[in-house]
Structures are given as C-alpha cells and as structure tokens.
Amino acid sequence: MIESSNPQKSPRPKASEKAEVILEGAMQEFMLSGYAAASMDRIATAAGVSKPTLYNYFQDKEGLFIALIEQLVEKRFQNLFTPQHFQEPISLGKGEIILRELAKKIVEDSTNDPQFLDFMRIILGESGRFPELARNFTRTIKATAFQAITHLFASCPELPIDDPEVAARIFLGTMVHFVITQKLLYGEDILPMDSDRLIDGLMSYLTR
C-alpha cells in the first residue's frame, strides 16, 4: 500500500504564506535594483519559487510592487491606528492627547525603519516614469490614514476645527514633510528640527 503522504516532508505552504514569501523576495529585489531594473526572474530566485508560481500569484512587476505598497501601508496603518479612530467619537479632553501621541508614533515609526525609508525613496524616485505607482500609494494613504485622521478631527469636540479635511492635510502633511526633509533627502544637518518641537508647534496651531 502506498502512503498518501511523506512524514519527512514539511507541510505545503498555504496560498497566503506563498504570496508572503514572494513579496519578501520582491522586496529584496526592489531594494537592490530599484523598480525599473528589477526583474521577475530575480524576484522568483529571491523568493525561491518557479516563474510559473510567481506569475500564478502576481501577473506582472507592477502588480507585485502595488501589492507591496498596500502591504506596507496596511502594516503602518495597523501599527498607528485603532478601530476607534474610524468609528467612535472622541471624549472631551482626549482629542489633543490622541493627536499628539499619533504624531509621535508616525514620526518614530517612519524614521526608525530603514526598509520603509528605502521603499519610499523608490516610490518618489520612480514616480516620474511610473506615475501609477505613486498614485496607488496616494490612494492607499487616502483610504486609510487620511480618512482616520479626518475622522479624528471631526470627532474632537474641544478642537476649533471648521474643516476637518483641511486639518487632516495639515497634520499629515507636516509629518510627511518632516520625514522627507530629515530622512529621505538627508536634510537633518541642513534643516535641523527636533520632532518634539515640531509636534508642539503643530498642536499649538491646531488647538488655538
């Protein structure tokens, strides 16, 4: 009688696990080569999968890169936000505390992750030739972080905000500008700014 399984073999990875392995390999290749020069052949090699398997999960290089964008933003979103940021009103006196803590988390989470910074450099650097990559990143940010921050401003009774969407753009834009000038453009010694000082100034502006 032939046995149906070999006890020496490891269990076959689930589909989601296989996709995760491919994304990890793709990240390695994109970090090494950039987007334009990256190849599906090298991505398959880095992931340890065959090319047919790679194309079974991802149709092309753009689809792979967009999947990485969505994964990266989702990971950041889960680290920074809770369901309450979307759904529940903020109790009186808690709004400024939550926003200040969120600003600190955005700065710390972004500036202390070299892989995230390198990936952002690729998106910015390739945006001229491949605008759809940057557009997809912007769409993903809008559907996650921007909506959550807009809801926070709309739900804070003590904040004198007439237009929550504008306030969210100011808040998120300040954090993004800090990360870009200080880290992505290596401007820490040219435009030095302590993050706590920046956050204090931002909150003073938004709560006056």
Backbone as a chain_set.jsonl record, in Angstrom:
{"seq": "MIESSNPQKSPRPKASEKAEVILEGAMQEFMLSGYAAASMDRIATAAGVSKPTLYNYFQDKEGLFIALIEQLVEKRFQNLFTPQHFQEPISLGKGEIILRELAKKIVEDSTNDPQFLDFMRIILGESGRFPELARNFTRTIKATAFQAITHLFASCPELPIDDPEVAARIFLGTMVHFVITQKLLYGEDILPMDSDRLIDGLMSYLTR", "coords": {"N": [[0.852, -1.201, 0.0], [0.602, 2.164, -0.902], [1.668, 5.002, 0.785], [-0.11, 8.004, 1.41], [1.116, 10.343, 2.092], [4.262, 11.864, 2.895], [5.995, 11.605, 5.815], [8.363, 12.902, 6.259], [8.362, 15.196, 4.836], [7.889, 18.758, 4.834], [4.878, 20.527, 5.672], [2.926, 21.753, 2.952], [3.114, 25.185, 2.02], [0.478, 27.487, 2.747], [-1.687, 29.313, 0.498], [-1.69, 32.078, 1.085], [0.616, 32.235, 2.603], [2.539, 31.539, 0.716], [2.288, 33.675, -1.054], [3.2, 35.667, 0.633], [5.878, 34.926, 0.931], [6.747, 35.367, -1.684], [6.38, 38.139, -1.851], [8.258, 38.98, 0.013], [10.613, 38.209, -1.282], [10.374, 39.84, -3.522], [10.579, 42.362, -2.349], [13.266, 42.326, -1.545], [14.543, 42.29, -4.063], [13.599, 44.697, -5.234], [14.641, 46.552, -3.432], [17.327, 46.194, -3.927], [17.677, 46.643, -6.697], [16.009, 48.711, -7.489], [12.915, 49.907, -9.011], [12.593, 50.009, -11.893], [14.797, 48.52, -12.902], [14.488, 46.073, -11.714], [13.833, 42.549, -11.984], [11.522, 39.982, -12.933], [12.534, 37.431, -13.054], [14.697, 37.474, -11.219], [13.296, 38.104, -8.946], [11.76, 35.786, -8.595], [13.839, 34.003, -8.091], [14.914, 35.097, -5.709], [12.742, 34.709, -4.048], [12.6, 32.001, -4.024], [10.926, 30.482, -5.669], [9.306, 29.043, -8.569], [9.104, 30.525, -11.871], [6.53, 30.139, -13.141], [4.972, 29.772, -10.794], [5.325, 32.25, -9.562], [4.075, 33.971, -11.449], [1.562, 32.958, -11.26], [0.604, 33.971, -8.916], [1.079, 36.718, -9.081], [0.522, 38.963, -11.628], [2.257, 40.678, -13.008], [5.207, 42.812, -12.781], [4.454, 45.352, -11.923], [2.044, 44.806, -10.585], [3.046, 43.332, -8.455], [4.614, 45.244, -7.144], [2.684, 47.11, -6.414], [1.193, 45.518, -4.685], [3.064, 45.303, -2.635], [3.146, 47.975, -1.803], [0.533, 48.251, -0.77], [0.646, 46.347, 1.277], [2.657, 47.461, 2.892], [1.566, 49.963, 3.658], [-0.74, 49.056, 4.951], [0.397, 47.663, 7.1], [1.672, 49.785, 8.453], [-0.603, 51.268, 9.022], [-2.048, 49.585, 10.75], [-0.296, 49.556, 12.886], [-0.433, 52.171, 13.771], [-3.09, 53.068, 14.047], [-6.316, 52.52, 15.55], [-9.493, 50.744, 15.568], [-11.228, 52.554, 16.771], [-10.38, 55.029, 15.948], [-11.616, 55.359, 13.553], [-14.346, 55.007, 14.005], [-15.555, 55.703, 16.536], [-16.737, 58.486, 18.504], [-14.601, 61.015, 19.921], [-13.898, 61.38, 23.298], [-14.437, 64.241, 25.424], [-11.639, 66.265, 26.001], [-9.793, 64.354, 25.287], [-8.979, 64.499, 22.676], [-6.733, 66.161, 21.832], [-4.67, 64.832, 23.161], [-4.702, 62.282, 21.949], [-4.113, 62.985, 19.276], [-1.58, 64.125, 19.545], [-0.074, 61.939, 20.501], [-0.383, 60.294, 18.287], [0.953, 61.737, 16.294], [3.601, 61.586, 17.254], [3.989, 58.813, 17.085], [3.804, 58.406, 14.329], [6.087, 59.768, 13.385], [8.165, 58.405, 14.776], [7.739, 55.735, 13.967], [8.137, 55.894, 11.233], [10.694, 57.065, 10.807], [12.452, 55.34, 12.036], [12.674, 53.013, 10.627], [14.541, 51.585, 8.38], [14.027, 50.057, 6.027], [11.459, 50.884, 5.26], [11.998, 53.592, 4.688], [13.796, 53.323, 2.532], [12.103, 52.099, 0.696], [10.244, 54.126, 0.289], [11.899, 55.974, -0.958], [12.265, 54.708, -3.406], [9.639, 54.817, -4.452], [9.26, 57.622, -4.67], [11.438, 58.248, -6.32], [10.877, 56.851, -8.672], [8.516, 57.888, -9.505], [8.206, 59.726, -11.582], [8.619, 58.329, -14.027], [6.932, 56.196, -13.652], [4.113, 56.906, -12.898], [1.752, 55.719, -11.948], [2.397, 54.047, -9.872], [3.009, 55.807, -7.761], [0.534, 57.061, -7.612], [-1.073, 54.963, -6.759], [-0.028, 54.544, -4.231], [-0.781, 56.963, -3.027], [-3.583, 56.732, -3.194], [-3.967, 54.57, -1.452], [-3.063, 55.593, 0.977], [-4.981, 57.616, 1.288], [-7.303, 56.092, 1.676], [-6.864, 54.975, 4.111], [-4.983, 56.125, 6.368], [-5.515, 58.914, 5.965], [-8.323, 59.122, 5.995], [-8.836, 58.209, 8.592], [-7.554, 60.157, 10.196], [-8.941, 62.445, 9.435], [-11.477, 61.78, 10.456], [-10.842, 61.791, 13.175], [-10.348, 64.532, 13.68], [-12.873, 65.539, 13.08], [-14.295, 64.43, 15.13], [-13.471, 65.441, 17.536], [-14.502, 67.258, 20.116], [-13.346, 69.425, 21.475], [-11.609, 70.698, 19.788], [-11.136, 73.517, 17.772], [-12.078, 73.207, 14.925], [-12.96, 74.015, 11.723], [-12.913, 72.817, 9.242], [-12.438, 69.636, 8.943], [-11.119, 68.039, 7.022], [-9.192, 69.692, 5.843], [-7.683, 70.225, 8.133], [-6.72, 67.652, 8.638], [-5.083, 67.314, 6.412], [-3.138, 69.264, 6.923], [-2.062, 68.267, 9.305], [-1.161, 65.6, 8.599], [0.424, 66.294, 6.421], [2.441, 67.83, 7.61], [3.807, 65.899, 9.112], [4.659, 64.181, 7.047], [6.267, 65.908, 5.538], [8.301, 66.376, 7.393], [9.494, 63.803, 7.612], [10.351, 63.438, 4.949], [12.141, 65.638, 4.461], [14.01, 65.383, 6.545], [14.886, 62.699, 6.544], [14.538, 61.23, 4.003], [15.623, 63.022, 2.158], [17.964, 63.567, 3.357], [18.364, 65.803, 5.081], [18.926, 66.48, 7.727], [21.053, 67.901, 8.899], [20.919, 70.221, 7.491], [18.352, 71.356, 7.501], [17.699, 71.306, 10.375], [15.524, 69.967, 12.847], [13.912, 69.391, 15.82], [11.814, 66.715, 16.566], [9.911, 66.71, 18.651], [9.648, 69.427, 19.173], [8.549, 70.264, 16.749], [6.086, 68.885, 16.774], [4.907, 69.985, 19.066], [4.588, 72.646, 18.193], [2.841, 72.217, 16.021], [0.541, 71.163, 17.29], [-0.089, 73.319, 18.909], [-0.812, 75.172, 16.994], [-3.06, 73.934, 15.818], [-4.855, 73.748, 17.905], [-5.419, 76.225, 18.869]], "CA": [[0.0, 0.0, 0.0], [1.396, 3.393, -0.991], [1.205, 6.039, 1.713], [-0.548, 9.225, 0.715], [1.934, 11.498, 2.46], [5.603, 11.569, 3.38], [6.13, 12.285, 7.093], [9.586, 13.688, 6.309], [8.167, 16.457, 4.135], [7.209, 19.845, 5.538], [3.578, 20.804, 5.067], [2.97, 22.717, 1.859], [2.651, 26.487, 2.482], [-0.825, 27.956, 2.31], [-1.595, 30.307, -0.568], [-1.309, 33.37, 1.652], [2.01, 32.134, 3.011], [3.336, 31.561, -0.505], [2.289, 35.055, -1.525], [4.062, 36.423, 1.541], [7.257, 34.586, 0.557], [7.025, 36.07, -2.939], [6.502, 39.57, -1.551], [9.547, 39.179, 0.673], [11.62, 38.144, -2.329], [10.231, 41.038, -4.348], [11.132, 43.488, -1.595], [14.719, 42.225, -1.654], [14.956, 42.677, -5.413], [13.335, 46.126, -5.439], [15.609, 47.296, -2.624], [18.645, 46.051, -4.541], [17.754, 47.096, -8.087], [15.03, 49.725, -7.848], [11.756, 49.339, -9.706], [12.787, 49.845, -13.334], [15.789, 47.493, -13.206], [14.14, 44.785, -11.094], [13.327, 41.571, -12.952], [10.701, 38.91, -12.38], [13.415, 36.271, -12.902], [15.442, 37.592, -9.964], [12.315, 38.044, -7.859], [11.454, 34.367, -8.399], [15.012, 33.401, -7.446], [14.99, 35.586, -4.331], [11.624, 34.127, -3.291], [12.72, 30.542, -4.019], [9.783, 29.884, -6.349], [9.437, 29.0, -10.021], [8.435, 31.639, -12.55], [5.083, 29.901, -13.236], [4.349, 30.027, -9.497], [5.326, 33.7, -9.377], [3.04, 34.583, -12.288], [0.264, 32.472, -10.796], [0.18, 34.844, -7.822], [1.163, 38.13, -9.469], [0.514, 38.987, -13.094], [3.418, 41.388, -13.536], [6.032, 43.507, -11.802], [3.672, 46.449, -11.356], [1.128, 44.236, -9.604], [3.843, 42.968, -7.286], [5.012, 46.459, -6.433], [1.472, 47.668, -5.805], [0.89, 44.669, -3.529], [3.985, 45.704, -1.57], [2.664, 49.262, -1.296], [-0.648, 48.015, 0.058], [1.087, 45.645, 2.474], [3.412, 48.397, 3.715], [0.641, 50.936, 4.243], [-1.61, 48.334, 5.895], [1.191, 47.408, 8.299], [1.803, 51.066, 9.159], [-1.928, 51.649, 9.492], [-2.381, 48.762, 11.911], [0.569, 49.966, 13.995], [-0.715, 53.537, 14.206], [-4.497, 53.374, 14.273], [-7.221, 51.527, 16.107], [-10.834, 50.938, 15.0], [-11.875, 53.725, 17.365], [-10.01, 56.207, 15.176], [-12.539, 55.438, 12.444], [-15.76, 54.799, 14.285], [-16.123, 56.233, 17.764], [-16.436, 59.885, 18.838], [-13.544, 61.182, 20.914], [-14.425, 62.009, 24.505], [-13.933, 65.586, 25.69], [-10.339, 66.307, 26.655], [-8.908, 63.302, 24.799], [-8.601, 64.721, 21.287], [-5.355, 66.649, 21.684], [-3.768, 63.771, 23.631], [-4.641, 61.253, 20.915], [-3.428, 63.521, 18.107], [-0.163, 64.296, 19.873], [0.515, 60.601, 20.525], [-0.373, 59.797, 16.92], [2.046, 62.427, 15.591], [4.87, 60.991, 17.705], [4.088, 57.452, 16.551], [4.07, 58.498, 12.894], [7.494, 60.138, 13.219], [9.036, 57.326, 15.257], [7.548, 54.538, 13.165], [8.661, 56.123, 9.886], [12.117, 57.398, 10.767], [13.268, 54.269, 12.619], [12.546, 51.814, 9.806], [15.326, 51.799, 7.161], [13.386, 49.459, 4.855], [10.377, 51.788, 4.864], [12.59, 54.778, 4.077], [14.316, 52.938, 1.222], [10.962, 51.851, -0.191], [9.703, 55.443, -0.058], [12.818, 56.57, -1.944], [11.955, 54.099, -4.697], [8.364, 55.375, -4.93], [9.487, 59.006, -5.084], [12.382, 58.287, -7.423], [10.31, 56.266, -9.876], [7.183, 58.456, -9.76], [8.176, 60.414, -12.868], [8.474, 57.363, -15.119], [5.859, 55.255, -13.345], [3.221, 57.675, -12.012], [0.675, 54.915, -11.369], [2.881, 53.524, -8.59], [2.814, 56.867, -6.776], [-0.905, 57.277, -7.475], [-1.613, 53.885, -5.942], [0.373, 54.828, -2.85], [-1.635, 58.049, -2.545], [-4.931, 56.174, -2.982], [-3.959, 53.713, -0.265], [-2.974, 56.502, 2.123], [-6.277, 58.282, 1.426], [-8.302, 55.147, 2.165], [-6.515, 54.504, 5.446], [-4.546, 57.14, 7.33], [-6.169, 60.211, 5.791], [-9.707, 59.021, 6.476], [-8.826, 58.079, 10.051], [-7.196, 61.436, 10.808], [-10.085, 63.347, 9.211], [-12.499, 61.407, 11.437], [-10.394, 62.252, 14.491], [-10.6, 65.973, 13.799], [-14.32, 65.762, 13.075], [-14.888, 63.841, 16.34], [-12.881, 66.048, 18.737], [-15.344, 68.411, 20.428], [-12.619, 70.573, 22.019], [-10.751, 71.312, 18.777], [-11.882, 74.504, 16.977], [-11.79, 72.873, 13.534], [-14.081, 74.243, 10.819], [-12.811, 71.917, 8.104], [-11.61, 68.502, 9.374], [-10.275, 67.527, 5.944], [-8.032, 70.592, 5.752], [-6.876, 69.986, 9.327], [-6.043, 66.373, 8.442], [-3.999, 67.541, 5.445], [-2.078, 69.997, 7.622], [-1.459, 67.337, 10.268], [-0.42, 64.547, 7.907], [1.44, 66.935, 5.597], [3.558, 68.219, 8.469], [4.571, 64.697, 9.43], [5.298, 63.703, 5.817], [7.342, 66.865, 5.222], [9.402, 66.127, 8.333], [10.178, 62.568, 7.235], [11.011, 63.62, 3.659], [13.297, 66.535, 4.531], [15.002, 64.941, 7.51], [15.403, 61.354, 6.296], [14.63, 60.836, 2.599], [16.503, 63.96, 1.465], [19.181, 63.704, 4.177], [18.482, 67.211, 5.448], [18.945, 66.678, 9.182], [22.019, 68.933, 9.271], [20.634, 71.423, 6.7], [17.109, 71.884, 8.078], [17.508, 70.546, 11.612], [14.295, 70.238, 13.598], [13.566, 68.376, 16.801], [10.449, 66.268, 16.298], [9.025, 67.156, 19.732], [9.383, 70.856, 18.947], [7.628, 70.361, 15.616], [4.766, 68.411, 17.201], [4.379, 71.007, 19.983], [4.135, 73.767, 17.365], [1.686, 71.796, 15.248], [-0.62, 71.065, 18.171], [-0.437, 74.684, 19.321], [-1.511, 75.797, 15.858], [-4.344, 73.284, 15.564], [-5.754, 73.838, 19.058], [-5.578, 77.614, 19.368]], "C": [[0.88, 1.24, 0.0], [0.808, 4.427, -0.059], [0.903, 7.317, 0.952], [0.305, 10.431, 1.042], [3.258, 11.019, 2.997], [5.821, 12.308, 4.684], [7.388, 13.129, 7.189], [9.415, 15.056, 5.656], [7.482, 17.489, 5.024], [5.862, 20.065, 4.887], [3.699, 21.884, 4.005], [2.432, 24.067, 2.337], [1.26, 26.82, 1.96], [-0.625, 29.032, 1.25], [-1.123, 31.65, -0.035], [0.147, 33.376, 2.094], [2.93, 32.185, 1.804], [3.411, 32.985, -1.064], [3.203, 35.922, -0.668], [5.533, 36.177, 1.226], [7.654, 35.325, -0.723], [7.216, 37.558, -2.691], [7.82, 39.878, -0.852], [10.691, 39.144, -0.347], [11.584, 39.379, -3.223], [10.81, 42.261, -3.642], [12.659, 43.481, -1.682], [15.2, 42.724, -3.015], [14.732, 44.162, -5.673], [14.314, 46.986, -4.635], [16.983, 47.295, -3.275], [18.731, 46.757, -5.89], [16.909, 48.316, -8.407], [13.892, 49.091, -8.62], [12.061, 49.034, -11.167], [13.713, 48.68, -13.657], [15.469, 46.133, -12.598], [13.565, 43.84, -12.152], [12.517, 40.497, -12.236], [11.529, 37.645, -12.193], [14.123, 36.309, -11.555], [14.506, 37.582, -8.769], [11.965, 36.59, -7.553], [12.609, 33.672, -7.685], [15.101, 33.802, -5.985], [13.911, 34.958, -3.458], [11.729, 32.61, -3.2], [11.527, 29.847, -4.641], [10.062, 29.854, -7.847], [8.733, 30.205, -10.638], [6.944, 31.374, -12.751], [4.347, 30.156, -11.924], [4.248, 31.523, -9.244], [4.191, 34.349, -10.166], [1.641, 34.083, -11.928], [-0.304, 33.374, -9.698], [0.146, 36.319, -8.224], [1.381, 38.214, -10.975], [1.764, 39.639, -13.674], [4.133, 42.123, -12.419], [5.267, 44.655, -11.14], [2.704, 45.934, -10.293], [1.832, 43.841, -8.325], [4.191, 44.202, -6.463], [3.817, 47.098, -5.737], [1.049, 46.848, -4.593], [1.801, 44.998, -2.357], [3.582, 47.049, -0.963], [1.5, 49.049, -0.336], [-0.282, 47.306, 1.358], [1.792, 46.606, 3.433], [2.493, 49.391, 4.413], [-0.266, 50.263, 5.265], [-0.875, 48.055, 7.205], [1.347, 48.68, 9.123], [0.468, 51.467, 9.779], [-2.3, 50.884, 10.751], [-1.54, 49.146, 13.122], [0.139, 51.299, 14.6], [-2.153, 53.75, 14.667], [-5.237, 52.196, 14.899], [-8.597, 51.73, 15.459], [-11.552, 52.171, 15.552], [-11.559, 55.004, 16.595], [-10.943, 56.41, 13.989], [-13.982, 55.627, 12.885], [-16.309, 55.582, 15.465], [-15.796, 57.712, 17.958], [-15.392, 59.953, 19.949], [-14.108, 61.926, 22.122], [-13.728, 63.341, 24.766], [-12.615, 65.518, 26.461], [-9.341, 65.293, 26.143], [-8.345, 63.588, 23.401], [-7.155, 65.137, 21.109], [-4.354, 65.58, 22.111], [-3.588, 62.709, 22.551], [-3.857, 61.746, 19.703], [-1.934, 63.69, 18.358], [0.55, 62.938, 19.885], [0.628, 60.03, 19.118], [0.76, 60.435, 16.123], [3.394, 61.836, 15.972], [5.068, 59.602, 17.125], [4.401, 57.47, 15.059], [5.552, 58.792, 12.652], [8.406, 58.984, 13.611], [8.956, 56.096, 14.36], [8.178, 54.682, 11.782], [10.17, 56.294, 9.874], [13.015, 56.294, 11.306], [13.198, 52.962, 11.839], [13.29, 52.029, 8.49], [14.674, 51.225, 5.904], [12.251, 50.342, 4.347], [10.932, 53.012, 4.156], [13.129, 54.461, 2.684], [13.189, 52.701, 0.227], [10.332, 53.171, -0.626], [10.598, 56.149, -1.067], [12.556, 56.0, -3.334], [10.676, 54.695, -5.276], [8.565, 56.792, -5.444], [10.386, 59.071, -6.31], [11.806, 57.791, -8.737], [8.994, 56.918, -10.293], [7.094, 59.176, -11.1], [7.933, 59.47, -14.024], [7.29, 56.428, -14.912], [4.863, 55.919, -12.391], [2.143, 56.841, -11.336], [1.101, 54.301, -10.045], [2.642, 54.55, -7.486], [1.327, 57.122, -6.544], [-1.525, 56.201, -6.6], [-1.247, 54.079, -4.484], [-0.527, 55.907, -2.251], [-3.057, 57.563, -2.293], [-5.003, 55.356, -1.698], [-3.876, 54.547, 1.003], [-4.32, 57.181, 2.371], [-7.301, 57.358, 2.074], [-8.031, 54.687, 3.587], [-6.215, 55.672, 6.373], [-5.314, 58.445, 7.191], [-7.602, 60.191, 6.294], [-9.759, 58.958, 7.998], [-8.534, 59.412, 10.723], [-8.315, 62.459, 10.61], [-11.192, 63.061, 10.214], [-12.111, 61.886, 12.838], [-10.685, 63.727, 14.676], [-12.095, 66.274, 13.848], [-14.965, 65.323, 14.38], [-14.345, 64.438, 17.632], [-13.647, 67.308, 19.103], [-14.559, 69.626, 20.919], [-11.733, 71.271, 21.001], [-11.571, 72.259, 17.898], [-11.618, 74.326, 15.485], [-13.042, 73.085, 12.685], [-14.094, 73.24, 9.669], [-11.884, 70.756, 8.475], [-10.681, 67.976, 8.283], [-9.036, 68.385, 5.766], [-7.104, 70.368, 6.94], [-6.094, 68.677, 9.198], [-4.883, 66.511, 7.463], [-2.834, 68.284, 6.1], [-1.324, 69.061, 8.56], [-0.58, 66.307, 9.561], [0.702, 65.138, 7.053], [2.656, 67.364, 6.393], [4.44, 67.025, 8.788], [5.331, 64.179, 8.201], [6.469, 64.609, 5.437], [8.545, 66.634, 6.121], [10.195, 64.89, 7.914], [10.954, 62.75, 5.928], [12.267, 64.473, 3.805], [14.384, 66.012, 5.455], [15.669, 63.632, 7.11], [15.585, 61.038, 4.817], [15.576, 61.734, 1.817], [17.746, 64.312, 2.281], [19.418, 65.153, 4.628], [18.567, 67.492, 6.932], [19.918, 67.761, 9.623], [21.794, 70.231, 8.511], [19.394, 72.131, 7.227], [16.823, 71.149, 9.381], [16.229, 70.958, 12.333], [14.052, 69.086, 14.548], [12.103, 67.989, 16.613], [9.479, 66.71, 17.391], [8.669, 68.633, 19.576], [8.38, 71.046, 17.821], [6.216, 69.972, 16.037], [4.133, 69.406, 18.154], [3.836, 72.189, 19.196], [2.893, 73.429, 16.567], [0.437, 71.749, 16.108], [-1.062, 72.439, 18.675], [-1.22, 75.388, 18.227], [-2.923, 75.237, 15.709], [-5.339, 73.475, 16.706], [-5.982, 75.256, 19.544], [-6.975, 78.142, 19.082]], "O": [[1.8, 1.354, 0.811], [-0.391, 4.704, -0.094], [1.576, 7.66, -0.021], [0.233, 11.444, 0.346], [3.369, 9.899, 3.496], [5.834, 13.539, 4.68], [7.502, 13.974, 8.077], [10.213, 15.965, 5.885], [6.625, 17.162, 5.845], [5.702, 19.825, 3.69], [4.486, 22.82, 4.147], [1.394, 24.105, 2.998], [0.917, 26.459, 0.834], [0.462, 29.592, 1.117], [-0.257, 32.289, -0.632], [0.834, 34.39, 1.977], [3.99, 32.808, 1.86], [4.473, 33.437, -1.492], [3.895, 36.803, -1.179], [6.341, 37.105, 1.249], [8.765, 35.845, -0.827], [8.117, 38.171, -3.262], [8.429, 40.919, -1.098], [11.618, 39.951, -0.28], [12.623, 39.898, -3.629], [11.457, 43.098, -4.272], [13.271, 44.531, -1.873], [16.158, 43.494, -3.098], [15.585, 44.82, -6.271], [14.76, 48.031, -5.11], [17.718, 48.279, -3.188], [19.738, 47.396, -6.196], [17.062, 48.907, -9.476], [13.893, 47.884, -8.86], [11.814, 47.921, -11.632], [13.445, 47.924, -14.59], [16.116, 45.141, -12.935], [12.899, 44.274, -13.092], [12.792, 40.151, -11.087], [11.264, 36.864, -11.278], [14.153, 35.313, -10.833], [14.875, 37.107, -7.695], [11.882, 36.203, -6.388], [12.395, 32.856, -6.788], [15.335, 32.961, -5.117], [14.132, 34.704, -2.274], [11.033, 31.99, -2.396], [11.144, 28.758, -4.213], [10.948, 30.555, -8.335], [7.876, 30.826, -10.009], [6.143, 32.288, -12.556], [3.237, 30.687, -11.924], [3.222, 32.013, -8.772], [3.441, 35.168, -9.635], [0.648, 34.728, -12.262], [-1.518, 33.524, -9.564], [-0.71, 37.076, -7.765], [2.306, 37.611, -11.519], [2.272, 39.207, -14.709], [3.724, 42.068, -11.259], [5.414, 44.899, -9.942], [2.556, 46.541, -9.232], [1.284, 43.995, -7.234], [4.074, 44.199, -5.237], [3.928, 47.569, -4.605], [0.598, 47.402, -3.591], [1.362, 44.976, -1.207], [3.668, 47.237, 0.251], [1.482, 49.594, 0.767], [-0.829, 47.618, 2.415], [1.555, 46.571, 4.64], [2.625, 49.632, 5.613], [-0.534, 50.827, 6.325], [-1.446, 48.192, 8.287], [1.176, 48.663, 10.342], [0.415, 51.943, 10.913], [-2.808, 51.466, 11.709], [-2.011, 49.071, 14.257], [0.322, 51.533, 15.794], [-2.4, 54.533, 15.584], [-4.828, 51.041, 14.782], [-8.843, 52.779, 14.863], [-12.39, 52.76, 14.869], [-12.354, 55.944, 16.583], [-11.049, 57.522, 13.473], [-14.754, 56.321, 12.223], [-17.432, 56.081, 15.396], [-14.698, 58.15, 17.615], [-15.31, 59.069, 20.802], [-14.725, 62.981, 21.975], [-12.577, 63.54, 24.378], [-12.501, 64.797, 27.452], [-8.167, 65.343, 26.508], [-7.351, 62.986, 22.995], [-6.427, 64.534, 20.321], [-3.301, 65.437, 21.49], [-2.467, 62.286, 22.267], [-3.03, 61.014, 19.16], [-1.119, 63.424, 17.474], [1.647, 62.804, 19.342], [1.608, 59.362, 18.789], [1.449, 59.753, 15.364], [4.239, 61.608, 15.106], [6.173, 59.244, 16.718], [5.174, 56.643, 14.576], [6.192, 58.149, 11.821], [9.316, 58.626, 12.863], [9.975, 55.49, 14.031], [8.692, 53.712, 11.225], [10.852, 55.727, 9.02], [14.221, 56.309, 11.058], [13.617, 51.918, 12.337], [12.722, 52.605, 7.562], [14.753, 51.829, 4.835], [12.099, 50.527, 3.139], [10.396, 53.429, 3.129], [12.94, 55.246, 1.755], [13.303, 53.058, -0.946], [9.931, 53.318, -1.781], [10.099, 56.854, -1.944], [12.616, 56.726, -4.327], [10.63, 55.041, -6.456], [8.095, 57.132, -6.53], [10.135, 59.849, -7.231], [12.203, 58.259, -9.805], [8.416, 56.549, -11.316], [6.018, 59.234, -11.696], [7.132, 59.767, -14.911], [6.711, 55.925, -15.875], [4.774, 55.545, -11.221], [1.664, 57.208, -10.263], [0.26, 54.057, -9.18], [2.139, 54.215, -6.413], [0.906, 57.369, -5.414], [-2.406, 56.489, -5.789], [-2.056, 53.811, -3.596], [-0.98, 55.786, -1.113], [-3.673, 57.935, -1.294], [-5.978, 55.439, -0.951], [-4.542, 54.245, 1.993], [-4.755, 57.31, 3.516], [-8.079, 57.789, 2.924], [-8.894, 54.065, 4.207], [-7.1, 56.151, 7.082], [-5.726, 59.028, 8.194], [-8.049, 61.135, 6.945], [-10.62, 59.579, 8.621], [-9.184, 59.767, 11.706], [-8.603, 63.248, 11.509], [-11.784, 63.988, 10.766], [-12.968, 62.337, 13.599], [-11.211, 64.134, 15.713], [-12.529, 67.165, 14.578], [-16.058, 65.781, 14.714], [-14.717, 63.991, 18.717], [-13.459, 68.34, 18.459], [-15.043, 70.751, 20.798], [-11.16, 72.32, 21.298], [-12.589, 71.853, 17.338], [-11.009, 75.188, 14.852], [-14.06, 72.424, 12.893], [-15.158, 72.86, 9.181], [-10.667, 70.877, 8.337], [-9.579, 67.515, 8.578], [-7.943, 67.858, 5.56], [-5.884, 70.325, 6.781], [-4.934, 68.605, 9.604], [-3.828, 65.905, 7.652], [-1.672, 67.961, 5.852], [-0.094, 69.068, 8.599], [0.598, 66.158, 9.884], [1.79, 64.569, 6.964], [3.783, 67.272, 5.905], [5.666, 67.118, 8.744], [6.494, 63.788, 8.3], [7.536, 64.127, 5.058], [9.685, 66.69, 5.661], [11.425, 64.924, 7.865], [12.083, 62.275, 5.806], [13.338, 64.087, 3.334], [15.568, 66.185, 5.169], [16.872, 63.462, 7.307], [16.669, 60.622, 4.407], [16.26, 61.265, 0.907], [18.486, 65.235, 1.94], [20.539, 65.657, 4.56], [18.31, 68.616, 7.365], [19.662, 68.465, 10.6], [22.407, 71.247, 8.84], [19.383, 73.352, 7.381], [15.819, 70.445, 9.488], [15.897, 72.14, 12.418], [13.991, 67.931, 14.127], [11.244, 68.865, 16.512], [8.335, 67.053, 17.09], [7.532, 69.036, 19.818], [7.475, 71.876, 17.914], [5.255, 70.659, 15.692], [2.93, 69.653, 18.065], [2.749, 72.685, 19.492], [1.988, 74.254, 16.444], [-0.616, 72.241, 15.702], [-2.254, 72.693, 18.846], [-2.175, 76.114, 18.502], [-3.872, 75.992, 15.497], [-6.546, 73.372, 16.491], [-6.675, 75.463, 20.54], [-7.286, 79.282, 19.427]]}, "num_chains": 1, "name": "protein.A"}
